[in-house]
């Protein structure tokens, strides 16, 4: 956040849409940078998010659906 706020013209965020599409035709990529990125950052509120880190063996042993 700090790097993007200090220099939004040199910081890029790529957002990939619709990865679950069956044939890949609906997949899209949006590029956020510059004034658009800065405006989004200024509107955002800080949040605390926890991202679990899995060991490869734990991931491989996890239950699968279907």
PyMOL CGO cylinders between C-alpha atoms (Angstrom):
from pymol import cmd
from pymol.cgo import CYLINDER

trace = [
    CYLINDER, 0.00, 0.00, 0.00, 2.80, 2.40, 0.86, 0.3, 1, 1, 1, 1, 1, 1,
    CYLINDER, 2.80, 2.40, 0.86, 4.67, 1.84, -2.42, 0.3, 1, 1, 1, 1, 1, 1,
    CYLINDER, 4.67, 1.84, -2.42, 1.50, 2.17, -4.49, 0.3, 1, 1, 1, 1, 1, 1,
    CYLINDER, 1.50, 2.17, -4.49, 0.45, 5.35, -2.68, 0.3, 1, 1, 1, 1, 1, 1,
    CYLINDER, 0.45, 5.35, -2.68, 3.87, 6.98, -2.98, 0.3, 1, 1, 1, 1, 1, 1,
    CYLINDER, 3.87, 6.98, -2.98, 4.31, 6.20, -6.68, 0.3, 1, 1, 1, 1, 1, 1,
    CYLINDER, 4.31, 6.20, -6.68, 1.06, 4.98, -8.30, 0.3, 1, 1, 1, 1, 1, 1,
    CYLINDER, 1.06, 4.98, -8.30, 2.37, 5.42, -11.85, 0.3, 1, 1, 1, 1, 1, 1,
    CYLINDER, 2.37, 5.42, -11.85, 5.06, 2.79, -11.24, 0.3, 1, 1, 1, 1, 1, 1,
    CYLINDER, 5.06, 2.79, -11.24, 2.95, 0.31, -9.29, 0.3, 1, 1, 1, 1, 1, 1,
    CYLINDER, 2.95, 0.31, -9.29, 0.59, -2.14, -11.01, 0.3, 1, 1, 1, 1, 1, 1,
    CYLINDER, 0.59, -2.14, -11.01, -2.11, -4.47, -9.71, 0.3, 1, 1, 1, 1, 1, 1,
    CYLINDER, -2.11, -4.47, -9.71, -3.35, -7.17, -12.09, 0.3, 1, 1, 1, 1, 1, 1,
    CYLINDER, -3.35, -7.17, -12.09, -6.82, -8.61, -11.40, 0.3, 1, 1, 1, 1, 1, 1,
    CYLINDER, -6.82, -8.61, -11.40, -7.75, -11.86, -13.14, 0.3, 1, 1, 1, 1, 1, 1,
    CYLINDER, -7.75, -11.86, -13.14, -11.49, -12.48, -13.67, 0.3, 1, 1, 1, 1, 1, 1,
    CYLINDER, -11.49, -12.48, -13.67, -13.45, -15.67, -14.32, 0.3, 1, 1, 1, 1, 1, 1,
    CYLINDER, -13.45, -15.67, -14.32, -10.78, -18.32, -13.96, 0.3, 1, 1, 1, 1, 1, 1,
    CYLINDER, -10.78, -18.32, -13.96, -13.49, -20.92, -13.43, 0.3, 1, 1, 1, 1, 1, 1,
    CYLINDER, -13.49, -20.92, -13.43, -14.79, -20.57, -17.01, 0.3, 1, 1, 1, 1, 1, 1,
    CYLINDER, -14.79, -20.57, -17.01, -14.86, -23.95, -18.75, 0.3, 1, 1, 1, 1, 1, 1,
    CYLINDER, -14.86, -23.95, -18.75, -13.19, -22.96, -22.00, 0.3, 1, 1, 1, 1, 1, 1,
    CYLINDER, -13.19, -22.96, -22.00, -11.25, -19.93, -20.77, 0.3, 1, 1, 1, 1, 1, 1,
    CYLINDER, -11.25, -19.93, -20.77, -13.11, -17.60, -23.13, 0.3, 1, 1, 1, 1, 1, 1,
    CYLINDER, -13.11, -17.60, -23.13, -14.44, -15.48, -20.27, 0.3, 1, 1, 1, 1, 1, 1,
    CYLINDER, -14.44, -15.48, -20.27, -11.09, -15.00, -18.53, 0.3, 1, 1, 1, 1, 1, 1,
    CYLINDER, -11.09, -15.00, -18.53, -10.06, -11.37, -18.39, 0.3, 1, 1, 1, 1, 1, 1,
    CYLINDER, -10.06, -11.37, -18.39, -7.25, -9.32, -16.89, 0.3, 1, 1, 1, 1, 1, 1,
    CYLINDER, -7.25, -9.32, -16.89, -7.64, -5.78, -15.61, 0.3, 1, 1, 1, 1, 1, 1,
    CYLINDER, -7.64, -5.78, -15.61, -4.67, -3.55, -14.89, 0.3, 1, 1, 1, 1, 1, 1,
    CYLINDER, -4.67, -3.55, -14.89, -4.96, -1.03, -12.08, 0.3, 1, 1, 1, 1, 1, 1,
    CYLINDER, -4.96, -1.03, -12.08, -2.36, 1.72, -11.78, 0.3, 1, 1, 1, 1, 1, 1,
    CYLINDER, -2.36, 1.72, -11.78, -1.90, 5.45, -11.71, 0.3, 1, 1, 1, 1, 1, 1,
    CYLINDER, -1.90, 5.45, -11.71, -4.80, 7.65, -10.68, 0.3, 1, 1, 1, 1, 1, 1,
    CYLINDER, -4.80, 7.65, -10.68, -7.29, 4.76, -10.80, 0.3, 1, 1, 1, 1, 1, 1,
    CYLINDER, -7.29, 4.76, -10.80, -5.26, 2.73, -8.31, 0.3, 1, 1, 1, 1, 1, 1,
    CYLINDER, -5.26, 2.73, -8.31, -4.63, 5.75, -6.09, 0.3, 1, 1, 1, 1, 1, 1,
    CYLINDER, -4.63, 5.75, -6.09, -8.35, 6.59, -5.98, 0.3, 1, 1, 1, 1, 1, 1,
    CYLINDER, -8.35, 6.59, -5.98, -9.18, 3.02, -4.97, 0.3, 1, 1, 1, 1, 1, 1,
    CYLINDER, -9.18, 3.02, -4.97, -6.56, 3.07, -2.22, 0.3, 1, 1, 1, 1, 1, 1,
    CYLINDER, -6.56, 3.07, -2.22, -7.81, 6.38, -0.85, 0.3, 1, 1, 1, 1, 1, 1,
    CYLINDER, -7.81, 6.38, -0.85, -11.40, 5.03, -0.65, 0.3, 1, 1, 1, 1, 1, 1,
    CYLINDER, -11.40, 5.03, -0.65, -10.38, 1.81, 1.10, 0.3, 1, 1, 1, 1, 1, 1,
    CYLINDER, -10.38, 1.81, 1.10, -10.43, 1.16, 4.83, 0.3, 1, 1, 1, 1, 1, 1,
    CYLINDER, -10.43, 1.16, 4.83, -7.74, -0.96, 6.50, 0.3, 1, 1, 1, 1, 1, 1,
    CYLINDER, -7.74, -0.96, 6.50, -8.81, -4.51, 7.35, 0.3, 1, 1, 1, 1, 1, 1,
    CYLINDER, -8.81, -4.51, 7.35, -7.09, -7.37, 9.09, 0.3, 1, 1, 1, 1, 1, 1,
    CYLINDER, -7.09, -7.37, 9.09, -7.05, -10.56, 7.02, 0.3, 1, 1, 1, 1, 1, 1,
    CYLINDER, -7.05, -10.56, 7.02, -5.50, -13.88, 7.93, 0.3, 1, 1, 1, 1, 1, 1,
    CYLINDER, -5.50, -13.88, 7.93, -4.14, -16.03, 5.11, 0.3, 1, 1, 1, 1, 1, 1,
    CYLINDER, -4.14, -16.03, 5.11, -3.33, -19.57, 6.20, 0.3, 1, 1, 1, 1, 1, 1,
    CYLINDER, -3.33, -19.57, 6.20, -0.06, -21.03, 5.05, 0.3, 1, 1, 1, 1, 1, 1,
    CYLINDER, -0.06, -21.03, 5.05, -0.29, -24.71, 4.16, 0.3, 1, 1, 1, 1, 1, 1,
    CYLINDER, -0.29, -24.71, 4.16, 2.52, -27.19, 4.07, 0.3, 1, 1, 1, 1, 1, 1,
    CYLINDER, 2.52, -27.19, 4.07, 2.48, -29.12, 0.79, 0.3, 1, 1, 1, 1, 1, 1,
    CYLINDER, 2.48, -29.12, 0.79, 1.74, -32.40, 2.60, 0.3, 1, 1, 1, 1, 1, 1,
    CYLINDER, 1.74, -32.40, 2.60, -1.23, -30.83, 4.43, 0.3, 1, 1, 1, 1, 1, 1,
    CYLINDER, -1.23, -30.83, 4.43, -2.61, -29.48, 1.18, 0.3, 1, 1, 1, 1, 1, 1,
    CYLINDER, -2.61, -29.48, 1.18, -2.18, -32.83, -0.58, 0.3, 1, 1, 1, 1, 1, 1,
    CYLINDER, -2.18, -32.83, -0.58, -4.01, -34.62, 2.25, 0.3, 1, 1, 1, 1, 1, 1,
    CYLINDER, -4.01, -34.62, 2.25, -6.95, -32.19, 2.37, 0.3, 1, 1, 1, 1, 1, 1,
    CYLINDER, -6.95, -32.19, 2.37, -10.39, -33.58, 1.52, 0.3, 1, 1, 1, 1, 1, 1,
    CYLINDER, -10.39, -33.58, 1.52, -11.46, -33.15, -2.10, 0.3, 1, 1, 1, 1, 1, 1,
    CYLINDER, -11.46, -33.15, -2.10, -15.00, -32.50, -3.26, 0.3, 1, 1, 1, 1, 1, 1,
    CYLINDER, -15.00, -32.50, -3.26, -16.55, -34.79, -5.84, 0.3, 1, 1, 1, 1, 1, 1,
]
cmd.load_cgo(trace, "trace")
